[in-house]
Structure formats: C-alpha cells, structure tokens
Amino acid sequence: MLGVAALVSSIALTLCYFILVPFINYFRDPKGLRKYPKLSFWSGISDLPFIYESHRGFRSNAVLKAHRQSPVVRIGPNALSFSSPKAIKDIYGHNTACTKDLFYQELAGSHFHLADVIDKSDHARKRKMLSSAYAIKNLEGWEHKVADMTGRMIRAFDARCMAPLVKGQDPSQQDLTVDYRMWSNLFTVAAIANIGLSEDLGFLDRGDDLITSEAADGTLKQVHFRECLSATAWAQSNLVWSYSWYKRFVTLSNLVSPTYRQKWRLNKDWDGIVRNRATTRFKRYQAGEKLDDFFTAILHDKAGTPNNLEWGEMVAEVSIMMNAGSDTTAIAMNNVMFLLLKHPACLNKLREELDGALDDDEDVAPYDKVKHLPYLRACLDESMRLLPPTTFGLPRRTPAEGAPVDGDFIAGHTSVSISSYIAHRDPTVFPEPEQYRPERWLGDAGKELQPYFIAFSAGARGCIGRNISYLEQMVVLASLLHRYEFALPHARWEPTRRENFNLSPGPMPLKIWKRKCLSDA
C-alpha cells in the first residue's frame, strides 16, 4: 500500500514540476518574455521542444524559419534567439555585460577550459596564458608542422589518383577514391596534435584515425577518434538545453536507450583519448624534453615561470584543443572544397590566382605566398559565411540587473544568443544570402562585412585559434587545387548534414587526378 502511495506521489510531483509549474510561470511572465513569438506552441513553457528539434538534426534551420517572421524568437522558457546584426555586439561584443550561459557549466568537466570558463577574470587569466602560443606572429613557427602534414596528405592523394575524367561524364563508383571529409579531418587532428602536443599520430600515413584511449584506471585500448568525438557531440547537443535536468537526462538516456548507451560509452572513450594525450605529453616533459608547442604554454610562461595549474585544468585545455582545434577547421575545409566544385567559375578564378603565386614544382604551398591572396581568403570566408562550422547560437546570460539587446531590455539571468547560420543570412547585410559569392568579400565592401562575420564568434570570447585555422585552410586548399583536379559523384550531389554543436557534413567521395600541367611535367 505504501508503495502505491509513493508511486502516486511521485507521478503527481512529476506532473506538477513538468506541467503545472511551467504553465503558471508562463502566464505569470515575471521576465516579460511572453510577448516574443515562440519557436513552437510549447517553447514558452518547456525546453523539451528545443530538445526535440535537436534530435531532428538541424535546429538552427528551424530557428531561421521562425526568424523570417520575427527578429526575436523565444526558443525556451528562459531563452531568446536574435537575428538582428545589432544583437551581435550587444550579446558578444567586447563591452557586453552578458556572460557565458549555464550551458557551459553543465558541459564542463571537473575543471573549466578556455572555451567554457564562465568567470570573466578566470577567462582573462587563461587567455593571457595561451595567447602567445596562438598569436599570429608565432604562425611561422607552426608552418613547418602544417607543411609536413600537407605533404603527407599529398602523398596519400597521389596514390589515389585516377585517369582524368572524360568531359561530360560522371565518375564511376570505383573512381571515387578519396573521402575528402575523412581526409580533411585526419589532417586537422594530426596537425593540432603536432602543433599542440608535438605528437605524430600517423593518421595521414595510415589513412585511419585509430588512437589510444586511457581509462581512469590506466587501461589502454584502441578507438576511432572521429567516432568518439562525434558521439560525444551528438549526445550532449541533444539533451543539454534543459540545464537543470541535463544530468538527469543523461542518466535516464543511459538507462532506456541503446543508442544513447553506445554514445555515452564512446564519450568515455573520448575522455580517455584526451587523458592519454595529456599523460603522454606530460611524461615527455618530466623526461626533460624541451618542446615548442601549446602544451608548453600550459606548463609555464615565456620566462619559464610555472603556471602551476591543477592536472584537471591541464587535461581540460588539451580536450578543447583536440576538439575545437580539429573539428571546426576540418568542416570548413570540406565545405569550401564542396562549394568550389559546385561553382566551377569560382574554382577557375581561384586557380588562376594560385597559379600566378605558386611555382609548378611547389608541392606544398608556402604560407608566405598564399596568406595575402585576396580571392583565396574570400573563398574561405564566403564558405564559412554560407556554411559556418559552428552553426548554433552560442548562449550568453544577461547580468542580474538585465541588459539591452537589439533595442529591447532583457531581464536578468536570461539566455540570449544569435546563430551564425542565421546572422550570415541577413539580406540587408549579405544580399542574395543563399548564393556562394566570394566576390562580396573583396575590397572595401568586404571589409565592411567583417563585423557581421561571426564564424569564429566575436568579442573577447572569440575563437583564439582562428589564425591557426586560416593557416591550415589556406595551405591545404592552395596546395591541393594547385596540384589536382577533383570531381563530385555527379552535378546534383549534396552531402548529408547533421547539426550537433557543429554542422557536420557526411562523407564526400571524390574522384581525383593530377592537373594536366603537372602530369605532363
């Protein structure tokens, strides 16, 4: 009898918490958010509709459609999405009063890293510690590592070259020898491991992403890097939007869903990858190796004064470096190749620029020769405008006293955001926003667009690794387009895409052959 009573009480409390209280709060409207149009009928009452939209795989596109009716959309009981260009500065600008939202706290491990730390003073400490390693003046120090990885990619592609494609024909299935999505990701992981940890993973030599994962008890096993990182992003990005219930949802999903159970197991393997990278590099430090990499900046400053970080914080910084330092750049590299192949006129114009800058016998494009090429940079920026690697609105939280956003006063402790996918489609800033037009970034007109380009976010919390990303993208794209011809499976081919935190494309099989000017040499 007592068991039945307890069950009834539990059901009553659950219904009260999930239905009655949210309804009461919605009509009480203490923050004045009910005036804003909602993403769905229930979005003002519950975070579950946004979680549902996340499971569908492209929530930013759903929010974009809602923004066509309103510049502000309520995507949750305590969350607003903005689309106006003015909102960029108000939410992310250097002088914003907004801080990182509770989203980052829920996803953080035992210690915050540079990307998820909420406290502004702690963020300033971390950014000062790492800024010298990421500074643009240090790029020359990393170029040889990027060039080495590019050379390995070229050797792998040379071995996969086929006969030239007959004009007017589609490639045969067996001629699609390069999955560019996979290879671009192998490149970025290998490059950031070398730049950040002085570690040679061998991905590009082997053509796979097998890597060691180390459990908390020291047990080692081989896992696939991309599978583990993707599973982590998939599971977290589906459930995190209800902050107060996130950890309960993790537990529940583990219990009831075989799919989630597998994803969370791979998430543990991802943690093990990071742990092994950190312990392996630290053992080299203890053995007396003096290495020039990002990990050195974590250990001590330029004068050699130790930073005295806790081990958990060091591991956290390795985690974000291996995650954000590989996935977003790989997506950008994949997208620009796809868009250029879909727009042959742009590809030909870029090739003319590259051929004028590079010698025929230069396998790897020297960064010094390509870093100032205007059309190359325009092609990259237009790709990241149209298909920003990180599409979702990075959530910020208004201060306790509230803050103005896009001309409205938003009450305190409210989640506010603007998606780069949405901001980059504002026709008042980017005419014909769905068109791939690199020319929009050229000259003074292009400079005027920069404040509205938020592929790397904006303000003090903007991506610290953008210089490394441009270095990798420019060298790889210039080298490959100078050396090879590529073909998609057919003219109408499109990749699958799924939005986790990043908008991740699926495999991109290509036919590859050497350009005539090089094959005749």
Buried (B, 14 or more C-beta within 10 A) or exposed (E): EEEEEEEEEEEEEEEEEBEEEBEEBBEEEEBEBEEBBBBBEBBBBBBBBBBBBBEEBBBBBBBBEBBEEBBBBBBBBBBBBBBBBBBBBBBBBEEBBBBBBBBBBBBBBEBBBBBBBBEEEEBEBBBEBBEEBBEEEBBEEBBEBBBBBBBBBBEBBEEBBBEBBEEEEBBEEEBBBBBBBBBBBBBBBBBBBBBBBBBBBBBBEEBBBEBBBBBEEEEEEEBBBBEBBBBBBBBBBBBBBBBEBBEEBBEEBBEEEEEBBEBBEBBBBBBBBBBBBBBEBBEBBEEEEEBBBBBBBBBBEEEEEEBEBEEEBBBBBBBBBBBBBBBBBBBBBBBBBBBBBBBEEBBEBBBEBBBEBBEEEBBBBBBEBBBEBEBBBBBBBBBBBBBBBBBBBBBBBBBEEBBEBBEBEBBEBBBBBBBBBBBBBBEEBBEEBEEBBBBBBEEEEBEEBEEBBBBBBBBBBEBBBBBBBBBBBBBBBBBBBBBBBBBBBEEEBEBEBBBBBBBBBEEBBBBBBBBEEBEEE
